[in-house]
């Protein structure tokens, strides 16, 4: 009886390919994710600042302690 050895398939995934793919994915995620996160943070920070300023304006005449308790801090 004769046994044959199958040649290695060219479509086989190797560990180095997985590591390379992981590193590329992380790099792309950092490059794209950082500006998106920064812009999102700016939008929410401006929205929070606007809410605090509007609350302070609506409650004009209260002491600073009462304003901070009711409206929160700007930062």
Biopython code that builds the backbone (N, CA, C, O; Angstrom):
import numpy as np
from Bio.PDB.StructureBuilder import StructureBuilder

atoms = [
    (1, "UNK", "N", (0.830, -1.166, 0.000)),
    (1, "UNK", "CA", (0.000, 0.000, 0.000)),
    (1, "UNK", "C", (0.881, 1.238, 0.000)),
    (1, "UNK", "O", (1.870, 1.310, 0.730)),
    (2, "UNK", "N", (0.527, 2.180, -0.797)),
    (2, "UNK", "CA", (1.331, 3.376, -0.935)),
    (2, "UNK", "C", (0.600, 4.548, -0.270)),
    (2, "UNK", "O", (-0.594, 4.753, -0.488)),
    (3, "UNK", "N", (1.339, 5.315, 0.545)),
    (3, "UNK", "CA", (0.743, 6.485, 1.191)),
    (3, "UNK", "C", (1.226, 7.730, 0.476)),
    (3, "UNK", "O", (2.384, 7.834, 0.071)),
    (4, "UNK", "N", (0.338, 8.640, 0.337)),
    (4, "UNK", "CA", (0.713, 9.890, -0.311)),
    (4, "UNK", "C", (0.634, 11.021, 0.701)),
    (4, "UNK", "O", (-0.235, 11.052, 1.571)),
    (5, "UNK", "N", (1.549, 11.922, 0.559)),
    (5, "UNK", "CA", (1.573, 13.097, 1.423)),
    (5, "UNK", "C", (0.983, 14.248, 0.636)),
    (5, "UNK", "O", (1.409, 14.551, -0.478)),
    (6, "UNK", "N", (-0.018, 14.888, 1.248)),
    (6, "UNK", "CA", (-0.648, 16.017, 0.575)),
    (6, "UNK", "C", (0.249, 17.241, 0.695)),
    (6, "UNK", "O", (0.765, 17.526, 1.775)),
    (7, "UNK", "N", (0.436, 17.951, -0.380)),
    (7, "UNK", "CA", (1.220, 19.196, -0.275)),
    (7, "UNK", "C", (0.434, 20.227, 0.535)),
    (7, "UNK", "O", (-0.797, 20.221, 0.562)),
    (8, "UNK", "N", (1.178, 21.100, 1.186)),
    (8, "UNK", "CA", (0.542, 22.130, 2.012)),
    (8, "UNK", "C", (-0.289, 23.054, 1.128)),
    (8, "UNK", "O", (0.162, 23.517, 0.081)),
    (9, "UNK", "N", (-1.499, 23.304, 1.574)),
    (9, "UNK", "CA", (-2.420, 24.141, 0.812)),
    (9, "UNK", "C", (-1.950, 25.596, 0.848)),
    (9, "UNK", "O", (-1.543, 26.078, 1.905)),
    (10, "UNK", "N", (-1.995, 26.297, -0.271)),
    (10, "UNK", "CA", (-1.565, 27.697, -0.278)),
    (10, "UNK", "C", (-2.558, 28.617, 0.454)),
    (10, "UNK", "O", (-2.218, 29.759, 0.762)),
    (11, "UNK", "N", (-3.761, 28.144, 0.731)),
    (11, "UNK", "CA", (-4.775, 28.956, 1.401)),
    (11, "UNK", "C", (-4.745, 28.796, 2.921)),
    (11, "UNK", "O", (-5.620, 29.318, 3.612)),
    (12, "UNK", "N", (-3.786, 28.107, 3.430)),
    (12, "UNK", "CA", (-3.721, 27.849, 4.856)),
    (12, "UNK", "C", (-3.304, 29.119, 5.605)),
    (12, "UNK", "O", (-2.434, 29.862, 5.150)),
    (13, "UNK", "N", (-3.928, 29.353, 6.746)),
    (13, "UNK", "CA", (-3.643, 30.553, 7.544)),
    (13, "UNK", "C", (-2.533, 30.218, 8.530)),
    (13, "UNK", "O", (-2.601, 29.221, 9.249)),
    (14, "UNK", "N", (-1.517, 31.060, 8.552)),
    (14, "UNK", "CA", (-0.387, 30.857, 9.456)),
    (14, "UNK", "C", (-0.464, 31.857, 10.605)),
    (14, "UNK", "O", (-1.127, 32.891, 10.514)),
    (15, "UNK", "N", (0.228, 31.521, 11.677)),
    (15, "UNK", "CA", (0.219, 32.384, 12.867)),
    (15, "UNK", "C", (0.772, 33.763, 12.545)),
    (15, "UNK", "O", (0.234, 34.762, 13.022)),
    (16, "UNK", "N", (1.827, 33.843, 11.753)),
    (16, "UNK", "CA", (2.401, 35.154, 11.432)),
    (16, "UNK", "C", (1.416, 36.014, 10.651)),
    (16, "UNK", "O", (1.416, 37.238, 10.787)),
    (17, "UNK", "N", (0.568, 35.376, 9.827)),
    (17, "UNK", "CA", (-0.457, 36.127, 9.097)),
    (17, "UNK", "C", (-1.506, 36.682, 10.054)),
    (17, "UNK", "O", (-1.982, 37.803, 9.874)),
    (18, "UNK", "N", (-1.867, 35.901, 11.072)),
    (18, "UNK", "CA", (-2.845, 36.361, 12.052)),
    (18, "UNK", "C", (-2.292, 37.519, 12.874)),
    (18, "UNK", "O", (-3.002, 38.487, 13.146)),
    (19, "UNK", "N", (-1.038, 37.421, 13.264)),
    (19, "UNK", "CA", (-0.415, 38.489, 14.053)),
    (19, "UNK", "C", (-0.295, 39.752, 13.214)),
    (19, "UNK", "O", (-0.573, 40.850, 13.696)),
    (20, "UNK", "N", (0.115, 39.603, 11.973)),
    (20, "UNK", "CA", (0.238, 40.757, 11.081)),
    (20, "UNK", "C", (-1.126, 41.416, 10.879)),
    (20, "UNK", "O", (-1.238, 42.642, 10.892)),
    (21, "UNK", "N", (-2.156, 40.600, 10.693)),
    (21, "UNK", "CA", (-3.505, 41.128, 10.509)),
    (21, "UNK", "C", (-3.980, 41.842, 11.772)),
    (21, "UNK", "O", (-4.615, 42.893, 11.684)),
    (22, "UNK", "N", (-3.681, 41.288, 12.938)),
    (22, "UNK", "CA", (-4.058, 41.920, 14.196)),
    (22, "UNK", "C", (-3.370, 43.268, 14.351)),
    (22, "UNK", "O", (-4.011, 44.245, 14.737)),
    (23, "UNK", "N", (-2.082, 43.338, 14.059)),
    (23, "UNK", "CA", (-1.343, 44.595, 14.185)),
    (23, "UNK", "C", (-1.849, 45.651, 13.204)),
    (23, "UNK", "O", (-1.963, 46.826, 13.554)),
    (24, "UNK", "N", (-2.146, 45.233, 11.994)),
    (24, "UNK", "CA", (-2.677, 46.173, 11.005)),
    (24, "UNK", "C", (-4.045, 46.685, 11.450)),
    (24, "UNK", "O", (-4.328, 47.878, 11.337)),
    (25, "UNK", "N", (-4.887, 45.797, 11.952)),
    (25, "UNK", "CA", (-6.206, 46.203, 12.437)),
    (25, "UNK", "C", (-6.113, 47.165, 13.603)),
    (25, "UNK", "O", (-6.877, 48.127, 13.678)),
    (26, "UNK", "N", (-5.184, 46.916, 14.514)),
    (26, "UNK", "CA", (-5.003, 47.826, 15.644)),
    (26, "UNK", "C", (-4.516, 49.192, 15.175)),
    (26, "UNK", "O", (-4.982, 50.220, 15.665)),
    (27, "UNK", "N", (-3.586, 49.205, 14.234)),
    (27, "UNK", "CA", (-3.064, 50.480, 13.726)),
    (27, "UNK", "C", (-4.168, 51.279, 13.032)),
    (27, "UNK", "O", (-4.290, 52.487, 13.238)),
    (28, "UNK", "N", (-4.959, 50.610, 12.221)),
    (28, "UNK", "CA", (-6.057, 51.293, 11.542)),
    (28, "UNK", "C", (-7.072, 51.796, 12.561)),
    (28, "UNK", "O", (-7.580, 52.909, 12.428)),
    (29, "UNK", "N", (-7.373, 50.990, 13.576)),
    (29, "UNK", "CA", (-8.309, 51.395, 14.614)),
    (29, "UNK", "C", (-7.836, 52.614, 15.379)),
    (29, "UNK", "O", (-8.633, 53.491, 15.715)),
    (30, "UNK", "N", (-6.544, 52.674, 15.656)),
    (30, "UNK", "CA", (-5.994, 53.836, 16.373)),
    (30, "UNK", "C", (-6.055, 55.073, 15.492)),
    (30, "UNK", "O", (-6.458, 56.145, 15.943)),
    (31, "UNK", "N", (-5.656, 54.922, 14.239)),
    (31, "UNK", "CA", (-5.627, 56.072, 13.326)),
    (31, "UNK", "C", (-7.031, 56.621, 13.089)),
    (31, "UNK", "O", (-7.214, 57.837, 13.037)),
    (32, "UNK", "N", (-8.013, 55.753, 12.948)),
    (32, "UNK", "CA", (-9.375, 56.206, 12.685)),
    (32, "UNK", "C", (-10.113, 56.523, 13.982)),
    (32, "UNK", "O", (-10.886, 57.480, 14.036)),
    (33, "UNK", "N", (-9.884, 55.733, 15.020)),
    (33, "UNK", "CA", (-10.627, 55.889, 16.267)),
    (33, "UNK", "C", (-10.254, 57.112, 17.070)),
    (33, "UNK", "O", (-11.111, 57.697, 17.732)),
    (34, "UNK", "N", (-9.001, 57.510, 17.030)),
    (34, "UNK", "CA", (-8.572, 58.657, 17.825)),
    (34, "UNK", "C", (-9.272, 59.950, 17.399)),
    (34, "UNK", "O", (-9.813, 60.642, 18.262)),
    (35, "UNK", "N", (-9.289, 60.305, 16.127)),
    (35, "UNK", "CA", (-10.007, 61.539, 15.751)),
    (35, "UNK", "C", (-11.508, 61.459, 16.034)),
    (35, "UNK", "O", (-12.117, 62.454, 16.426)),
    (36, "UNK", "N", (-12.103, 60.290, 15.839)),
    (36, "UNK", "CA", (-13.539, 60.149, 16.105)),
    (36, "UNK", "C", (-13.812, 60.348, 17.588)),
    (36, "UNK", "O", (-14.767, 61.031, 17.958)),
    (37, "UNK", "N", (-12.975, 59.754, 18.444)),
    (37, "UNK", "CA", (-13.140, 59.915, 19.886)),
    (37, "UNK", "C", (-12.929, 61.344, 20.327)),
    (37, "UNK", "O", (-13.639, 61.847, 21.198)),
    (38, "UNK", "N", (-11.953, 61.997, 19.728)),
    (38, "UNK", "CA", (-11.667, 63.387, 20.069)),
    (38, "UNK", "C", (-12.833, 64.294, 19.685)),
    (38, "UNK", "O", (-13.236, 65.159, 20.462)),
    (39, "UNK", "N", (-13.370, 64.092, 18.484)),
    (39, "UNK", "CA", (-14.506, 64.908, 18.038)),
    (39, "UNK", "C", (-15.745, 64.645, 18.887)),
    (39, "UNK", "O", (-16.475, 65.575, 19.229)),
    (40, "UNK", "N", (-15.982, 63.391, 19.225)),
    (40, "UNK", "CA", (-17.124, 63.048, 20.067)),
    (40, "UNK", "C", (-16.991, 63.691, 21.434)),
    (40, "UNK", "O", (-17.962, 64.222, 21.972)),
    (41, "UNK", "N", (-15.794, 63.645, 21.996)),
    (41, "UNK", "CA", (-15.562, 64.275, 23.296)),
    (41, "UNK", "C", (-15.830, 65.775, 23.233)),
    (41, "UNK", "O", (-16.440, 66.336, 24.144)),
    (42, "UNK", "N", (-15.380, 66.423, 22.170)),
    (42, "UNK", "CA", (-15.612, 67.870, 22.024)),
    (42, "UNK", "C", (-17.096, 68.190, 21.946)),
    (42, "UNK", "O", (-17.559, 69.158, 22.550)),
    (43, "UNK", "N", (-17.843, 67.380, 21.204)),
    (43, "UNK", "CA", (-19.283, 67.626, 21.059)),
    (43, "UNK", "C", (-19.970, 67.514, 22.412)),
    (43, "UNK", "O", (-20.760, 68.384, 22.780)),
    (44, "UNK", "N", (-19.677, 66.445, 23.160)),
    (44, "UNK", "CA", (-20.341, 66.259, 24.444)),
    (44, "UNK", "C", (-19.877, 67.280, 25.480)),
    (44, "UNK", "O", (-20.665, 67.697, 26.329)),
    (45, "UNK", "N", (-18.612, 67.686, 25.422)),
    (45, "UNK", "CA", (-18.131, 68.708, 26.361)),
    (45, "UNK", "C", (-18.814, 70.048, 26.092)),
    (45, "UNK", "O", (-19.193, 70.747, 27.032)),
    (46, "UNK", "N", (-18.974, 70.410, 24.827)),
    (46, "UNK", "CA", (-19.668, 71.659, 24.495)),
    (46, "UNK", "C", (-21.137, 71.597, 24.890)),
    (46, "UNK", "O", (-21.695, 72.581, 25.376)),
    (47, "UNK", "N", (-21.758, 70.448, 24.684)),
    (47, "UNK", "CA", (-23.158, 70.283, 25.053)),
    (47, "UNK", "C", (-23.327, 70.419, 26.564)),
    (47, "UNK", "O", (-24.265, 71.070, 27.024)),
    (48, "UNK", "N", (-22.433, 69.814, 27.336)),
    (48, "UNK", "CA", (-22.504, 69.908, 28.790)),
    (48, "UNK", "C", (-22.275, 71.348, 29.246)),
    (48, "UNK", "O", (-22.965, 71.831, 30.144)),
    (49, "UNK", "N", (-21.320, 72.027, 28.637)),
    (49, "UNK", "CA", (-21.061, 73.424, 28.994)),
    (49, "UNK", "C", (-22.284, 74.292, 28.699)),
    (49, "UNK", "O", (-22.628, 75.172, 29.487)),
    (50, "UNK", "N", (-22.931, 74.045, 27.574)),
    (50, "UNK", "CA", (-24.127, 74.808, 27.228)),
    (50, "UNK", "C", (-25.254, 74.548, 28.224)),
    (50, "UNK", "O", (-25.977, 75.470, 28.602)),
    (51, "UNK", "N", (-25.402, 73.300, 28.647)),
    (51, "UNK", "CA", (-26.440, 72.980, 29.625)),
    (51, "UNK", "C", (-26.184, 73.688, 30.952)),
    (51, "UNK", "O", (-27.109, 74.229, 31.558)),
    (52, "UNK", "N", (-24.931, 73.685, 31.402)),
    (52, "UNK", "CA", (-24.592, 74.331, 32.673)),
    (52, "UNK", "C", (-24.815, 75.841, 32.574)),
    (52, "UNK", "O", (-25.390, 76.447, 33.478)),
    (53, "UNK", "N", (-24.360, 76.443, 31.480)),
    (53, "UNK", "CA", (-24.537, 77.891, 31.328)),
    (53, "UNK", "C", (-26.007, 78.279, 31.233)),
    (53, "UNK", "O", (-26.412, 79.300, 31.790)),
    (54, "UNK", "N", (-26.804, 77.490, 30.543)),
    (54, "UNK", "CA", (-28.238, 77.758, 30.450)),
    (54, "UNK", "C", (-28.901, 77.640, 31.819)),
    (54, "UNK", "O", (-29.741, 78.467, 32.174)),
    (55, "UNK", "N", (-28.536, 76.635, 32.577)),
    (55, "UNK", "CA", (-29.089, 76.456, 33.922)),
    (55, "UNK", "C", (-28.703, 77.632, 34.817)),
    (55, "UNK", "O", (-29.524, 78.134, 35.585)),
    (56, "UNK", "N", (-27.460, 78.061, 34.713)),
    (56, "UNK", "CA", (-27.007, 79.204, 35.530)),
    (56, "UNK", "C", (-27.771, 80.476, 35.144)),
    (56, "UNK", "O", (-28.113, 81.295, 35.997)),
    (57, "UNK", "N", (-28.028, 80.620, 33.845)),
    (57, "UNK", "CA", (-28.753, 81.803, 33.382)),
    (57, "UNK", "C", (-30.203, 81.773, 33.858)),
    (57, "UNK", "O", (-30.768, 82.804, 34.224)),
    (58, "UNK", "N", (-30.794, 80.590, 33.848)),
    (58, "UNK", "CA", (-32.180, 80.458, 34.287)),
    (58, "UNK", "C", (-32.324, 80.661, 35.793)),
    (58, "UNK", "O", (-33.387, 81.059, 36.271)),
    (59, "UNK", "N", (-31.266, 80.392, 36.532)),
    (59, "UNK", "CA", (-31.301, 80.519, 37.991)),
    (59, "UNK", "C", (-30.462, 81.710, 38.450)),
    (59, "UNK", "O", (-29.807, 81.653, 39.491)),
    (60, "UNK", "N", (-30.487, 82.766, 37.684)),
    (60, "UNK", "CA", (-29.724, 83.967, 38.003)),
    (60, "UNK", "C", (-30.182, 84.525, 39.352)),
    (60, "UNK", "O", (-31.377, 84.572, 39.641)),
    (61, "UNK", "N", (-29.229, 84.942, 40.162)),
    (61, "UNK", "CA", (-29.550, 85.533, 41.454)),
    (61, "UNK", "C", (-29.282, 84.599, 42.623)),
    (61, "UNK", "O", (-29.245, 85.042, 43.771)),
    (62, "UNK", "N", (-29.094, 83.314, 42.351)),
    (62, "UNK", "CA", (-28.763, 82.386, 43.431)),
    (62, "UNK", "C", (-27.291, 82.501, 43.772)),
    (62, "UNK", "O", (-26.490, 82.971, 42.963)),
    (63, "UNK", "N", (-26.941, 82.074, 44.965)),
    (63, "UNK", "CA", (-25.519, 82.102, 45.350)),
    (63, "UNK", "C", (-24.755, 81.033, 44.570)),
    (63, "UNK", "O", (-25.346, 80.112, 44.005)),
    (64, "UNK", "N", (-23.448, 81.173, 44.553)),
    (64, "UNK", "CA", (-22.596, 80.227, 43.802)),
    (64, "UNK", "C", (-22.760, 78.805, 44.320)),
    (64, "UNK", "O", (-22.773, 77.856, 43.537)),
    (65, "UNK", "N", (-22.883, 78.655, 45.612)),
    (65, "UNK", "CA", (-23.055, 77.320, 46.200)),
    (65, "UNK", "C", (-24.356, 76.680, 45.722)),
    (65, "UNK", "O", (-24.384, 75.495, 45.387)),
    (66, "UNK", "N", (-25.413, 77.452, 45.691)),
    (66, "UNK", "CA", (-26.698, 76.934, 45.228)),
    (66, "UNK", "C", (-26.665, 76.628, 43.725)),
    (66, "UNK", "O", (-27.250, 75.646, 43.269)),
    (67, "UNK", "N", (-25.975, 77.478, 42.969)),
    (67, "UNK", "CA", (-25.857, 77.230, 41.525)),
    (67, "UNK", "C", (-25.094, 75.941, 41.247)),
    (67, "UNK", "O", (-25.493, 75.161, 40.383)),
    (68, "UNK", "N", (-24.015, 75.713, 41.962)),
    (68, "UNK", "CA", (-23.238, 74.487, 41.755)),
    (68, "UNK", "C", (-24.028, 73.258, 42.168)),
    (68, "UNK", "O", (-23.929, 72.208, 41.533)),
    (69, "UNK", "N", (-24.813, 73.386, 43.235)),
    (69, "UNK", "CA", (-25.625, 72.256, 43.668)),
    (69, "UNK", "C", (-26.723, 71.949, 42.653)),
    (69, "UNK", "O", (-27.038, 70.784, 42.412)),
    (70, "UNK", "N", (-27.301, 72.979, 42.066)),
    (70, "UNK", "CA", (-28.424, 72.791, 41.139)),
    (70, "UNK", "C", (-27.950, 72.467, 39.725)),
    (70, "UNK", "O", (-28.513, 71.585, 39.076)),
    (71, "UNK", "N", (-26.923, 73.167, 39.237)),
    (71, "UNK", "CA", (-26.524, 73.043, 37.840)),
    (71, "UNK", "C", (-25.289, 72.177, 37.620)),
    (71, "UNK", "O", (-25.063, 71.686, 36.514)),
    (72, "UNK", "N", (-24.511, 71.992, 38.638)),
    (72, "UNK", "CA", (-23.276, 71.241, 38.477)),
    (72, "UNK", "C", (-22.133, 72.162, 38.088)),
    (72, "UNK", "O", (-22.304, 73.371, 37.929)),
    (73, "UNK", "N", (-20.981, 71.566, 37.942)),
    (73, "UNK", "CA", (-19.786, 72.305, 37.589)),
    (73, "UNK", "C", (-19.621, 72.347, 36.076)),
    (73, "UNK", "O", (-20.055, 71.436, 35.371)),
    (74, "UNK", "N", (-19.003, 73.389, 35.592)),
    (74, "UNK", "CA", (-18.782, 73.509, 34.150)),
    (74, "UNK", "C", (-17.771, 72.484, 33.687)),
    (74, "UNK", "O", (-17.895, 71.953, 32.584)),
    (75, "UNK", "N", (-16.771, 72.194, 34.506)),
    (75, "UNK", "CA", (-15.744, 71.220, 34.107)),
    (75, "UNK", "C", (-15.695, 70.070, 35.068)),
    (75, "UNK", "O", (-14.891, 69.154, 34.893)),
]
sb = StructureBuilder()
sb.init_structure("model")
sb.init_model(0)
sb.init_chain("A")
sb.init_seg("    ")
for serial, (resi, resn, name, xyz) in enumerate(atoms, 1):
    if name == "N":
        sb.init_residue(resn, " ", resi, " ")
    sb.init_atom(name, np.array(xyz, "f"), 0.0, 1.0, " ", f" {name:<3s}", serial, name[0])
structure = sb.get_structure()
